[in-house]
Amino acid sequence: MIYKLDGMLETVDFGGGLFLIYHNDEATDYPKHWHSAAEIIMPIKGGYEVTVNETLYPLAEYDVLIIPTGDIHEIHVPKTIGAGERIILQFDISLLKSVKGLTSASYLFFKPRKITPAEHPELHPIIKESLLAALDEYRGKADYYEANVAAKLINIAVAMARNYQSHGENPEDFADLPILVKRKAHIANFNRCIEYINQHYKEDMPLELISGIAGFSKFHFTRWFKQFAGVSFYDYLTRVRVKVAESMLINSDAAITEIALESGFQSIATFNRVFKHNKQLTPTEFRLLNNV
């Protein structure tokens, strides 16, 4: 399941799968978001600017960036570059843990890593060719393509493990792994909250209710939610409701009052005020502008 809202977080759940791979050619910025998958990004035409946990990583063509599970990041496409092309591979870290001998290598994906041809002349070509081959497999969808994509990912993990350990990196040096396990539990908890909000946005949703679902007091939930989402709970809920209203205004002939109630607003006055604050247009103006 994928939740995606303009200007908000995107959370990705594989729904039983182990990886997702994209060939992205849109000149679209991706605002702050996170997902429970680890992610590998490689521009193949043009570049990217990726910020992970407030650290900027400019990426030239064929630079590779590893983004750990749960890390908040945003992606910017410089105007001078235009649309460009990128390979984005997201995968569940359990795929590596299921392979004998690779369990200890999963630590490699617990911190951001930028891998360039200049700084990693032995490692980079292996990752580059593996990602290009994985994309070809995914596009072609020949028999057993999923297994071959998984094999390319395992090849990347093996190459990284050998390279980093040959340069003195030791898995035992990562003493903060229990913290990462705890963070993953928080990610799953946050996913439950987001899923509940997306399913029950029409209903009254007091802070006591949603904080109880998360298992926190109201005070701790408020801080915890904003830390993960980058916006307050009420701001997130409001944006979900406005997004639903936008879709109904464009794709249905329902009356404004009906749309207000169906998107979770308790009165037409509140709906008009909140919608205009978020979209700089009244609902009527928005409908007219998008149905010419």
TALIN-V62008 format. One record per backbone hydrogen bond with DSSP energy under -1.0 kcal/mol. CO is the residue of the C=O (numbers start at 1). NH is the residue of the N-H. E is the energy in kcal/mol with one decimal. If there is no record, write none. Layout:
co:CO nh:NH e:E
co:CO nh:NH e:E
//
This chain:
co:1 nh:13 e:-1.8
co:3 nh:11 e:-1.0
co:5 nh:8 e:-2.2
co:10 nh:34 e:-1.3
co:11 nh:3 e:-1.6
co:14 nh:17 e:-1.4
co:18 nh:92 e:-2.7
co:20 nh:90 e:-3.2
co:22 nh:88 e:-2.0
co:24 nh:86 e:-2.2
co:26 nh:28 e:-1.5
co:30 nh:75 e:-2.5
co:33 nh:73 e:-2.6
co:35 nh:70 e:-2.6
co:38 nh:91 e:-2.2
co:39 nh:67 e:-3.2
co:40 nh:89 e:-2.8
co:41 nh:65 e:-2.3
co:42 nh:87 e:-2.7
co:43 nh:62 e:-3.8
co:45 nh:85 e:-2.5
co:48 nh:59 e:-3.1
co:49 nh:76 e:-3.1
co:50 nh:57 e:-3.2
co:51 nh:74 e:-2.0
co:52 nh:55 e:-1.9
co:55 nh:52 e:-2.6
co:57 nh:50 e:-2.0
co:59 nh:48 e:-2.0
co:60 nh:63 e:-2.2
co:64 nh:115 e:-3.1
co:65 nh:41 e:-2.3
co:66 nh:113 e:-1.3
co:67 nh:39 e:-2.5
co:68 nh:71 e:-1.4
co:72 nh:53 e:-2.7
co:73 nh:33 e:-2.2
co:74 nh:51 e:-2.6
co:75 nh:30 e:-2.3
co:76 nh:49 e:-2.0
co:78 nh:81 e:-1.6
co:78 nh:82 e:-1.6
co:85 nh:44 e:-2.6
co:85 nh:45 e:-1.7
co:86 nh:24 e:-2.6
co:87 nh:42 e:-2.3
co:88 nh:22 e:-2.7
co:89 nh:40 e:-2.8
co:90 nh:20 e:-2.9
co:91 nh:38 e:-2.5
co:92 nh:95 e:-2.2
co:93 nh:97 e:-1.6
co:94 nh:98 e:-1.4
co:96 nh:99 e:-1.6
co:99 nh:102 e:-2.4
co:102 nh:105 e:-1.1
co:103 nh:106 e:-1.3
co:105 nh:108 e:-1.9
co:106 nh:109 e:-1.7
co:107 nh:110 e:-1.9
co:113 nh:66 e:-2.9
co:115 nh:64 e:-2.3
co:116 nh:120 e:-2.2
co:120 nh:124 e:-2.8
co:123 nh:127 e:-1.8
co:124 nh:128 e:-2.9
co:125 nh:129 e:-2.4
co:126 nh:130 e:-2.0
co:127 nh:131 e:-2.6
co:128 nh:132 e:-2.3
co:129 nh:133 e:-2.3
co:130 nh:134 e:-2.4
co:131 nh:135 e:-2.3
co:132 nh:136 e:-2.0
co:133 nh:137 e:-2.3
co:134 nh:138 e:-2.5
co:135 nh:139 e:-2.5
co:136 nh:140 e:-2.6
co:137 nh:141 e:-2.4
co:142 nh:145 e:-1.8
co:144 nh:148 e:-1.8
co:145 nh:149 e:-2.6
co:146 nh:150 e:-2.5
co:147 nh:151 e:-2.1
co:148 nh:152 e:-2.0
co:149 nh:153 e:-2.0
co:150 nh:154 e:-2.5
co:151 nh:155 e:-2.2
co:152 nh:156 e:-1.9
co:153 nh:157 e:-2.3
co:154 nh:158 e:-2.6
co:155 nh:159 e:-2.3
co:156 nh:160 e:-2.5
co:157 nh:161 e:-2.7
co:158 nh:162 e:-2.5
co:159 nh:163 e:-2.3
co:160 nh:164 e:-3.0
co:161 nh:165 e:-2.0
co:162 nh:166 e:-1.8
co:164 nh:169 e:-2.5
co:165 nh:168 e:-1.6
co:170 nh:173 e:-2.2
co:171 nh:174 e:-1.6
co:173 nh:175 e:-1.7
co:174 nh:177 e:-1.1
co:176 nh:180 e:-1.5
co:177 nh:181 e:-2.2
co:178 nh:182 e:-2.1
co:179 nh:183 e:-2.3
co:180 nh:184 e:-2.1
co:181 nh:185 e:-1.6
co:182 nh:186 e:-1.8
co:183 nh:187 e:-2.2
co:184 nh:188 e:-2.2
co:185 nh:189 e:-2.0
co:186 nh:190 e:-2.7
co:187 nh:191 e:-2.5
co:188 nh:192 e:-1.7
co:189 nh:193 e:-1.7
co:190 nh:194 e:-2.6
co:191 nh:195 e:-2.7
co:192 nh:196 e:-2.3
co:193 nh:197 e:-2.6
co:194 nh:198 e:-2.6
co:195 nh:199 e:-1.5
co:196 nh:200 e:-2.1
co:200 nh:203 e:-1.8
co:206 nh:210 e:-1.6
co:207 nh:211 e:-2.4
co:208 nh:212 e:-1.3
co:209 nh:213 e:-1.7
co:210 nh:214 e:-1.6
co:211 nh:215 e:-1.0
co:211 nh:216 e:-2.6
co:217 nh:221 e:-2.9
co:218 nh:222 e:-2.1
co:219 nh:223 e:-1.5
co:220 nh:224 e:-2.8
co:221 nh:225 e:-3.2
co:222 nh:226 e:-1.6
co:223 nh:227 e:-2.0
co:224 nh:228 e:-1.7
co:225 nh:229 e:-3.2
co:226 nh:230 e:-2.3
co:232 nh:236 e:-2.5
co:233 nh:237 e:-2.8
co:234 nh:238 e:-2.4
co:235 nh:239 e:-2.2
co:236 nh:240 e:-2.2
co:237 nh:241 e:-2.3
co:238 nh:242 e:-2.6
co:239 nh:243 e:-2.3
co:240 nh:244 e:-2.2
co:241 nh:245 e:-2.3
co:242 nh:246 e:-2.7
co:243 nh:247 e:-1.9
co:244 nh:248 e:-2.1
co:245 nh:249 e:-2.7
co:246 nh:250 e:-1.9
co:247 nh:251 e:-2.7
co:248 nh:252 e:-1.6
co:255 nh:259 e:-2.4
co:256 nh:260 e:-2.4
co:257 nh:261 e:-1.9
co:258 nh:262 e:-2.7
co:259 nh:263 e:-1.8
co:260 nh:265 e:-2.6
co:261 nh:264 e:-1.3
co:267 nh:271 e:-2.1
co:268 nh:272 e:-2.6
co:269 nh:273 e:-2.2
co:270 nh:274 e:-2.8
co:271 nh:275 e:-2.8
co:272 nh:276 e:-2.1
co:273 nh:277 e:-1.9
co:274 nh:278 e:-1.9
co:275 nh:279 e:-2.8
co:276 nh:280 e:-2.2
co:282 nh:286 e:-2.8
co:283 nh:287 e:-2.4
co:284 nh:288 e:-2.3
co:285 nh:289 e:-2.3
co:286 nh:290 e:-1.7
//
